[in-house]
């Protein structure tokens, strides 16, 4: 599915089981700076979190100009949706891609009348990003901060 919006076209492609390792590598690359900042970067652990909750049926590749720039996992949970993963490669960050993906997710959630829940690494720039997109803090633990965006 191709999106029509300002900027380069984004193509969302369903992933398959065979994409797991490439997406685990992408996740590790996208998280590296944030995890290093809090002294928790371990390349194997960064990949393992995706492996542990792998849900290809709810995961979409984000492609720009024929190359994978990131991916996200949005799955149904407890009468709402959970954004388990949203990662953009460092070279593609700060170009508005994440915001465009968030707009897509919001539109899907609103159409279904569902809230979206997510967690973000404490001290990561992603916290401000999610707040800019209407997510409100609901809790935290020693490593993560949790948010919800109510259905509109």
Rosetta blueprint (number, residue, H / E / L):
1 X L
2 X E
3 X E
4 X L
5 X L
6 X L
7 X L
8 X L
9 X L
10 X E
11 X E
12 X E
13 X E
14 X E
15 X L
16 X L
17 X H
18 X H
19 X H
20 X H
21 X H
22 X H
23 X H
24 X H
25 X H
26 X H
27 X H
28 X H
29 X H
30 X H
31 X H
32 X H
33 X H
34 X H
35 X H
36 X H
37 X H
38 X L
39 X L
40 X L
41 X L
42 X L
43 X H
44 X H
45 X H
46 X H
47 X H
48 X H
49 X H
50 X H
51 X H
52 X H
53 X L
54 X L
55 X L
56 X H
57 X H
58 X H
59 X E
60 X E
61 X E
62 X E
63 X E
64 X E
65 X L
66 X L
67 X E
68 X E
69 X E
70 X E
71 X E
72 X E
73 X E
74 X E
75 X E
76 X E
77 X E
78 X L
79 X L
80 X E
81 X E
82 X E
83 X E
84 X E
85 X E
86 X E
87 X E
88 X E
89 X L
90 X H
91 X H
92 X H
93 X L
94 X L
95 X L
96 X L
97 X H
98 X H
99 X H
100 X H
101 X H
102 X H
103 X H
104 X H
105 X H
106 X H
107 X H
108 X H
109 X H
110 X H
111 X H
112 X H
113 X L
114 X L
115 X L
116 X E
117 X E
118 X E
119 X E
120 X E
121 X E
122 X L
123 X L
124 X L
125 X L
126 X H
127 X H
128 X H
129 X H
130 X H
131 X H
132 X H
133 X L
134 X L
135 X L
136 X E
137 X E
138 X E
139 X E
140 X E
141 X L
142 X L
143 X L
144 X E
145 X E
146 X E
147 X E
148 X E
149 X E
150 X L
151 X L
152 X L
